[in-house]
Amino acid sequence: TGVQTCDNIHRDFQERSKTRSDEMSAVQEAMNIIDSPEAQEAFSGTFSKGFLQMSVTTRRVHGHDTRQRVGQVLRAAALRSGSAQLAALASRAQVDVFEKVKAAIDKMVAQLKQQLSDETKQRDYCIKELDSNSRQTEDLDKHKEDLTQQKNELETAIDTLKREIEEATSELHDTLVSMKRAGEDRGEENKEFQSTVADHQATQRILGDAVSRLQEFYAKKALLQKSLLKAGSKRQEPGAAAPPQPPAHKEYRKSGSSNKVIEMINNVIHDASLLEQEANMAEQKAQEAYETFISDANVAVSKLQREIAEKNGLLAQRDQELRDTSEAISGSLDELERLAATAADLHKSCDFFLDNFTVRQQAMADEIEALGEAKAVMSGASI
């Protein structure tokens, strides 16, 4: 992982730093051979002046002689003195010591350049990973906010659906109750109608029978009177003088009171008939109103039942969406925690490294320059 990479580079840097320190010590020891009191004493015993002070640091030895001249001077001194030690020193100064030191310097420079490259890559990695972590965290925070808003909207929608389903269910119940009561009321109204019509019809029948009886009575009475009058005019004793001619009888008419009674009854019969007709019309209108109400109520019931079924289906869908959204929010929180932990590890490994990157790069560049100068001193040193 990125954190492990940071740790590995840090350990590699520590190991390279130790190796470079060891190499610098070796170079210093090599240079001390030339700078040692024994070498100085040997040089001063042969020449009138002391020469050859060298250091692995950035101090330059002024002069125009090269490494070859150092060897020549040492060999000349060895020839004059006949000293085998000076001859060996000349050989080592010309070949062994400088070449080994320069090789060590070249190796150290190569390692430093590699470290510069590695740390640059590590810096780029840290910047990239921290930026990626920050962007992922920002995007996930925004996604979590969107999910939270979606959850709130779903909860509101679910509450609204539940309320609407409850209202529709209550309206459906009321409609069904109204239909039942309307049916019961219609039954009672029809029952009352049947009774009323039966009463009006009975009244008409009874009064019709009464009128018929009265008419029959008055018709018989009138016929009887006519018969009596006719019979009286024909009865006479034999040989008796004829009685005087009776006054002519008027035509028989019903009494005024009988006509009024029959008329009154007929009026009652007529009123009863009208009441029966009105009852029939009222019953027809009531039945039509009931049928219209039942038809409209059935439509309303079907609509309410369909609405309740659809909203129950939508409610189930919203409940599932709410569960999915809640799980997504939980997953986002877990991912945010993971990103936060990763960010903490990255900051732990990268912050100090990034804060000191420029300083470290400059220090290594300065070190490379110093080593180059030291190499130049050995390559172009003069006594």
C-alpha positions as CSV (number, residue, x, y, z in Angstrom):
1,T,0.0,0.0,0.0
2,G,1.0,3.7,-0.1
3,V,1.7,3.8,3.6
4,Q,3.9,0.7,3.3
5,T,5.7,2.3,0.4
6,C,6.4,5.4,2.4
7,D,7.7,3.3,5.3
8,N,9.9,1.3,3.0
9,I,11.4,4.4,1.4
10,H,12.0,5.8,4.9
11,R,13.9,2.7,5.9
12,D,15.8,2.7,2.6
13,F,16.7,6.3,3.2
14,Q,18.0,5.4,6.7
15,E,20.1,2.5,5.3
16,R,21.5,4.7,2.5
17,S,22.2,7.5,4.9
18,K,24.2,5.0,7.1
19,T,26.0,3.5,4.1
20,R,26.9,7.0,2.9
21,S,28.1,7.9,6.3
22,D,30.3,4.8,6.4
23,E,31.6,5.7,2.9
24,M,32.3,9.2,4.0
25,S,34.2,7.9,6.9
26,A,36.2,5.6,4.6
27,V,36.9,8.5,2.3
28,Q,38.0,10.6,5.3
29,E,40.2,7.8,6.5
30,A,41.8,7.6,3.1
31,M,42.4,11.3,3.0
32,N,43.8,11.2,6.5
33,I,46.5,8.9,5.1
34,I,47.7,11.9,3.0
35,D,46.9,14.4,5.7
36,S,48.4,12.3,8.6
37,P,51.3,13.6,10.7
38,E,53.5,10.8,9.4
39,A,52.9,11.8,5.8
40,Q,53.5,15.5,6.6
41,E,56.7,14.6,8.5
42,A,57.9,12.5,5.6
43,F,57.1,15.3,3.1
44,S,58.7,18.0,5.2
45,G,61.8,15.9,5.8
46,T,62.4,15.7,2.1
47,F,61.4,19.2,0.9
48,S,62.1,22.6,2.2
49,K,58.4,23.4,2.4
50,G,55.5,21.3,3.5
51,F,52.9,20.5,0.9
52,L,49.9,18.3,0.2
53,Q,47.1,19.1,2.6
54,M,43.9,17.6,1.3
55,S,40.4,17.2,2.7
56,V,37.2,15.4,1.5
57,T,35.3,18.7,2.2
58,T,34.9,21.5,-0.3
59,R,38.4,23.1,0.6
60,R,40.5,23.3,-2.6
61,V,44.3,22.9,-2.8
62,H,45.5,26.0,-4.7
63,G,47.9,25.2,-7.5
64,H,48.0,23.9,-11.0
65,D,49.7,20.5,-10.5
66,T,47.6,17.4,-11.0
67,R,47.5,14.1,-9.3
68,Q,50.4,13.1,-11.6
69,R,52.7,15.8,-10.2
70,V,51.9,14.6,-6.6
71,G,53.2,11.2,-7.7
72,Q,56.2,12.7,-9.4
73,V,57.2,14.8,-6.3
74,L,56.8,11.8,-4.1
75,R,58.8,9.6,-6.4
76,A,61.6,12.2,-6.7
77,A,61.8,12.4,-3.0
78,A,61.9,8.7,-2.8
79,L,64.8,8.6,-5.3
80,R,66.8,11.3,-3.4
81,S,66.3,9.7,-0.1
82,G,66.2,6.2,-1.2
83,S,63.2,5.6,1.0
84,A,61.1,2.7,0.0
85,Q,58.2,4.1,2.1
86,L,58.1,7.3,0.0
87,A,58.1,5.3,-3.2
88,A,55.2,3.2,-1.9
89,L,53.4,6.4,-0.8
90,A,53.9,7.9,-4.2
91,S,52.5,4.8,-5.8
92,R,49.5,4.7,-3.5
93,A,48.8,8.5,-3.7
94,Q,48.9,8.2,-7.5
95,V,46.9,5.0,-7.9
96,D,45.3,3.4,-4.9
97,V,44.2,6.1,-2.5
98,F,42.8,8.7,-4.9
99,E,41.2,6.2,-7.2
100,K,39.5,4.4,-4.3
101,V,38.3,7.7,-2.9
102,K,37.1,9.0,-6.3
103,A,35.3,5.6,-6.8
104,A,33.7,6.0,-3.4
105,I,32.7,9.5,-4.3
106,D,31.2,8.4,-7.6
107,K,29.3,5.7,-5.9
108,M,28.0,8.1,-3.2
109,V,27.0,10.7,-5.9
110,A,25.1,7.9,-7.8
111,Q,23.3,6.9,-4.6
112,L,22.4,10.5,-3.8
113,K,21.1,11.1,-7.3
114,Q,19.0,7.9,-7.0
115,Q,17.8,9.0,-3.6
116,L,16.8,12.4,-5.1
117,S,14.9,10.6,-7.8
118,D,13.2,8.2,-5.3
119,E,12.2,10.9,-3.0
120,T,10.8,13.0,-5.9
121,K,8.8,9.9,-6.9
122,Q,7.7,9.5,-3.3
123,R,6.7,13.2,-3.1
124,D,4.7,12.8,-6.2
125,Y,3.1,9.7,-4.8
126,C,2.2,11.4,-1.5
127,I,0.7,14.4,-3.3
128,K,-1.2,12.1,-5.7
129,E,-2.5,9.9,-2.9
130,L,-3.4,12.7,-0.6
131,D,-5.2,14.6,-3.4
132,S,-7.0,11.4,-4.5
133,N,-8.0,10.7,-0.9
134,S,-9.3,14.3,-0.5
135,R,-11.3,14.1,-3.7
136,Q,-12.8,10.8,-2.9
137,T,-13.7,12.0,0.6
138,E,-15.2,15.2,-0.9
139,D,-17.2,13.2,-3.5
140,L,-18.4,10.7,-1.0
141,D,-19.4,13.5,1.4
142,K,-21.5,15.0,-1.4
143,H,-22.9,11.6,-2.3
144,K,-23.8,11.0,1.4
145,E,-25.5,14.4,1.5
146,D,-27.5,13.5,-1.6
147,L,-28.4,10.1,-0.1
148,T,-29.5,11.8,3.2
149,Q,-31.7,14.3,1.3
150,Q,-33.1,11.4,-0.7
151,K,-33.8,9.5,2.5
152,N,-35.6,12.6,4.0
153,E,-37.7,12.9,0.8
154,L,-38.5,9.2,0.9
155,E,-39.6,9.4,4.5
156,T,-41.8,12.4,3.7
157,A,-43.3,10.5,0.7
158,I,-43.9,7.5,2.8
159,D,-45.7,9.5,5.5
160,T,-47.8,11.2,2.8
161,L,-48.7,7.8,1.2
162,K,-49.7,6.4,4.6
163,R,-51.9,9.4,5.3
164,E,-53.5,9.2,1.9
165,I,-54.1,5.4,2.2
166,E,-55.6,6.0,5.6
167,E,-57.9,8.8,4.3
168,A,-58.9,6.7,1.2
169,T,-59.6,3.7,3.4
170,S,-61.7,5.8,5.7
171,E,-63.6,7.2,2.7
172,L,-64.1,3.8,1.3
173,H,-65.5,2.6,4.7
174,D,-67.8,5.6,4.9
175,T,-69.0,5.0,1.3
176,L,-69.7,1.3,1.9
177,V,-71.6,2.2,5.1
178,S,-73.6,4.9,3.2
179,M,-74.4,2.4,0.5
180,K,-75.6,-0.1,3.2
181,R,-77.7,2.5,4.9
182,A,-79.1,3.8,1.6
183,G,-80.2,0.2,0.8
184,E,-81.8,-0.1,4.2
185,D,-83.5,3.3,3.9
186,R,-84.7,2.4,0.4
187,G,-86.1,-0.8,1.7
188,E,-88.0,1.0,4.5
189,E,-89.2,3.6,2.0
190,N,-90.4,1.0,-0.4
191,K,-92.1,-0.9,2.5
192,E,-93.9,2.3,3.5
193,F,-94.8,3.0,-0.1
194,Q,-96.3,-0.4,-0.5
195,S,-98.3,0.1,2.6
196,T,-99.5,3.6,1.5
197,V,-100.5,2.4,-1.9
198,A,-102.3,-0.5,-0.4
199,D,-104.2,1.9,1.9
200,H,-105.1,4.2,-1.0
201,Q,-106.2,1.3,-3.1
202,A,-108.2,-0.2,-0.3
203,T,-109.8,3.2,0.3
204,Q,-110.7,3.5,-3.3
205,R,-112.1,0.0,-3.4
206,I,-114.2,0.3,-0.2
207,L,-115.5,3.7,-1.1
208,G,-116.2,2.4,-4.6
209,D,-118.2,-0.4,-3.1
210,A,-120.1,2.1,-0.9
211,V,-120.9,4.2,-3.9
212,S,-122.1,1.2,-5.8
213,R,-124.3,0.2,-2.9
214,L,-125.8,3.6,-2.5
215,Q,-126.4,3.8,-6.2
216,E,-128.0,0.4,-6.1
217,F,-130.2,1.4,-3.2
218,Y,-131.4,4.6,-4.7
219,A,-132.0,2.9,-8.0
220,K,-134.3,0.2,-6.3
221,K,-136.1,2.9,-4.3
222,A,-136.9,4.9,-7.4
223,L,-138.1,1.8,-9.2
224,L,-140.4,0.8,-6.3
225,Q,-142.0,4.2,-6.2
226,K,-142.7,4.1,-9.9
227,S,-144.3,0.7,-9.5
228,L,-146.6,1.8,-6.6
229,L,-147.8,4.8,-8.5
230,K,-148.6,2.8,-11.5
231,A,-150.4,0.1,-9.6
232,G,-152.6,2.7,-7.7
233,S,-153.9,4.3,-10.8
234,K,-155.3,0.9,-12.1
235,R,-157.3,-0.3,-8.9
236,Q,-161.3,0.7,-9.1
237,E,-164.6,-0.8,-7.7
238,P,-167.0,-2.3,-10.3
239,G,-169.8,0.1,-11.2
240,A,-168.3,2.8,-9.2
241,A,-167.9,6.1,-10.6
242,A,-164.6,6.9,-11.8
243,P,-162.5,8.8,-9.2
244,P,-161.2,12.1,-10.2
245,Q,-158.1,12.2,-12.2
246,P,-155.1,12.6,-9.8
247,P,-152.7,15.3,-10.5
248,A,-149.9,14.2,-12.7
249,H,-146.8,12.9,-10.9
250,K,-143.4,14.4,-11.5
251,E,-140.5,12.3,-12.7
252,Y,-138.7,10.6,-9.8
253,R,-135.4,12.2,-8.9
254,K,-132.9,11.2,-6.3
255,S,-132.9,13.3,-3.2
256,G,-130.3,16.1,-3.1
257,S,-128.7,14.6,0.0
258,S,-128.0,11.3,-1.7
259,N,-126.3,12.9,-4.6
260,K,-124.1,14.9,-2.3
261,V,-123.1,11.9,-0.3
262,I,-122.2,10.0,-3.4
263,E,-120.3,13.0,-4.8
264,M,-118.5,13.4,-1.6
265,I,-117.4,9.8,-1.6
266,N,-116.4,10.0,-5.2
267,N,-114.3,13.0,-4.3
268,V,-112.6,11.0,-1.6
269,I,-112.0,8.2,-4.1
270,H,-110.5,10.7,-6.5
271,D,-108.3,12.1,-3.9
272,A,-107.2,8.6,-2.9
273,S,-106.4,7.9,-6.5
274,L,-104.3,11.1,-6.8
275,L,-102.5,10.2,-3.6
276,E,-101.7,6.8,-5.0
277,Q,-100.3,8.4,-8.2
278,E,-98.2,10.8,-6.2
279,A,-96.9,7.9,-4.1
280,N,-96.0,6.0,-7.2
281,M,-94.2,9.0,-8.7
282,A,-92.4,9.6,-5.4
283,E,-91.4,5.9,-5.2
284,Q,-90.1,6.0,-8.8
285,K,-88.1,9.1,-8.1
286,A,-86.7,7.7,-4.8
287,Q,-85.8,4.5,-6.6
288,E,-84.1,6.4,-9.4
289,A,-82.2,8.5,-6.9
290,Y,-81.2,5.4,-5.0
291,E,-80.0,3.6,-8.2
292,T,-78.0,6.8,-9.2
293,F,-76.4,7.0,-5.7
294,I,-75.5,3.3,-5.8
295,S,-74.1,3.6,-9.3
296,D,-72.0,6.6,-8.3
297,A,-71.0,5.0,-5.0
298,N,-69.9,1.8,-6.9
299,V,-67.7,4.0,-9.1
300,A,-66.3,5.7,-6.1
301,V,-65.6,2.4,-4.4
302,S,-63.8,1.0,-7.4
303,K,-61.8,4.2,-7.7
304,L,-60.9,4.2,-4.0
305,Q,-60.0,0.5,-4.0
306,R,-57.8,1.0,-7.1
307,E,-56.2,4.0,-5.4
308,I,-55.5,2.1,-2.2
309,A,-54.0,-0.8,-4.1
310,E,-51.8,1.4,-6.2
311,K,-50.6,3.5,-3.2
312,N,-50.0,0.3,-1.2
313,G,-47.8,-0.9,-4.1
314,L,-46.0,2.5,-4.2
315,L,-45.6,2.4,-0.5
316,A,-43.9,-1.0,-0.6
317,Q,-41.6,0.4,-3.4
318,R,-40.8,3.5,-1.3
319,D,-40.1,1.4,1.8
320,Q,-37.6,-0.7,-0.2
321,E,-36.0,2.4,-1.6
322,L,-35.7,3.8,1.9
323,R,-34.0,0.6,3.1
324,D,-31.6,0.6,0.1
325,T,-30.9,4.3,0.7
326,S,-30.2,3.7,4.4
327,E,-27.9,0.9,3.6
328,A,-26.1,3.1,1.0
329,I,-25.7,5.8,3.7
330,S,-24.3,3.2,6.1
331,G,-21.9,2.0,3.4
332,S,-20.8,5.6,2.7
333,L,-20.1,6.2,6.4
334,D,-18.0,3.0,6.5
335,E,-16.1,4.1,3.3
336,L,-15.6,7.6,4.8
337,E,-14.1,6.1,7.9
338,R,-11.8,4.0,5.8
339,L,-10.8,7.0,3.8
340,A,-10.2,9.0,7.0
341,A,-8.0,6.2,8.4
342,T,-6.1,6.1,5.1
343,A,-5.7,9.8,5.2
344,A,-4.4,9.7,8.7
345,D,-1.8,7.1,7.7
346,L,-0.8,9.1,4.7
347,H,-0.4,12.3,6.7
348,K,1.6,10.3,9.3
349,S,4.0,9.0,6.6
350,C,4.0,12.0,4.2
351,D,3.5,15.2,6.2
352,F,7.0,15.4,7.7
353,F,8.5,14.1,4.4
354,L,6.7,16.7,2.4
355,D,7.4,19.5,4.8
356,N,11.1,18.8,4.7
357,F,11.3,17.7,1.0
358,T,12.7,20.9,-0.3
359,V,15.3,21.1,2.5
360,R,16.3,17.5,2.0
361,Q,16.6,17.9,-1.8
362,Q,18.7,21.0,-1.3
363,A,20.9,19.2,1.3
364,M,21.5,16.3,-1.0
365,A,22.2,18.6,-3.9
366,D,24.7,20.4,-1.8
367,E,26.2,17.1,-0.8
368,I,26.6,16.1,-4.4
369,E,28.2,19.4,-5.2
370,A,30.6,19.0,-2.3
371,L,31.5,15.5,-3.4
372,G,32.1,16.8,-6.9
373,E,34.4,19.5,-5.5
374,A,36.3,17.0,-3.4
375,K,36.7,14.8,-6.5
376,A,37.9,17.8,-8.5
377,V,40.4,18.6,-5.7
378,M,41.8,15.1,-6.0
379,S,41.7,15.2,-9.8
380,G,43.3,18.6,-10.0
381,A,45.2,18.9,-6.7
382,S,48.6,20.7,-6.6
383,I,51.3,20.5,-4.0
